[in-house]
Amino acid sequence: MIIVTGGTGFIGSNLVAGLEAAGHEDIVICDTLGTEDKWRNIAKRELKDIVHPDRLFDYLETHKDKIEVIFHMGAISSTTEKDVDLIVETNVVLTRRIWKWCGKNGKRMIYASSAATYGDGKAGFSDFQTPEELQTLLPLNAYGWSKHVFDRRVARVLKTQSEPLPTQWAGLKFFNVYGPNEYHKEDQMSVICKLYPQVMAGASARLFKSHHTDYEDGGQLRDFVYVKDCVSVMLWLYENPDVSGLFNVGTGQARSFKDLAEATFSAASEEPKINYVDMPESLREKYQYYTQAEMQKLRDAGYSEEFTSLEDGVRDYVQNYMAQEDPYL
């Protein structure tokens, strides 16, 4: 049995689809659905069970002899969320409880961290880091900080061997992920998902002006990674239970927002039209101008698949999902 927390969310629902495509049948989702359309993200899946987070640990205890691995994708993922108590309860406390349960019961745990842990990038983007090196990272928002809290906790546990470890563990520092099933994320959707309706309406793409002298308007750089590549990494980890560690998940190639906008226009067979608008004051002090994953650690662990180029990923996303009547995976 495979448990996927956050299984109706963006990355989680893509993972569930990937597991199903790989032939896995006993897939259990733990998530809240609320009044949104998140249920559409899993409408095509064959599921063993759907468990509310309030019942997760009762469910784990009842089925612990059958559970093999927990993919913990559930989180408060908004970088603008202001309720830090809620963030801590979900991203730190719950994650810690799942980790301890897996350690106690000899289970595997693969969890979502984030590139937001790197803050403004001044300390670099290397995932070869000791507990002391992790301490030098300064996330720019509460979401990134919460993920960093748990990564640091894991590093201390590994160093001190103070408690049982999951039989396999992997923390995945996802960079800027885009792809199908992110439609429910509203303001937290990828720029591609926001741009496409503007493109199809004949409007200009609206990108932030740069407020940094080293970057031109639209020249802000991100490591944009297609969600299908993230799923590929997680499936590889599942097939390689001897691999543990904290890993970056990106392409290793930073690209500009202008590149992304032009790729979106191209995928829609439209000529690019881009307008640059002022970045809100509230974002300027917390804005990352450059992210690029260092991927050697994952390569050294044995992962050899190529990552999708920005142009190919955007083309697949636009033409095979967003342009279709049914845009869901």
Buried (B, 14 or more C-beta within 10 A) or exposed (E): BBBBBBBBBBBBBBBBBBBBEEEBEBBBBBBEBEEBEBBBBBEEBEBBEBBEBEEBBEBBEEBBEEBBBBBBBBBBBBBEBEEBEEBBEBBBEBBBEBBBBBBEBEBBBBBBBBBBBBBBBEBBBEBEBEBEEBEEBBBBBBBBBBBBBBBBBBBEBBEEEEEBBBBBBBBBBBBBBBBBBBBBBEEBBBBBBBBBEBBEEEEEBBBBBBBBEEBEBBBBBBBBBBBBBBBBBBBBBBEBEEBBBBBBBBBBBBBBBBBBBBBBBBBBEEEBEBEBEEBEEEBEEBBBBBBBBBBEBBEEBEBEEEBBBBBEBBBBBBEEBBBEEEBBB
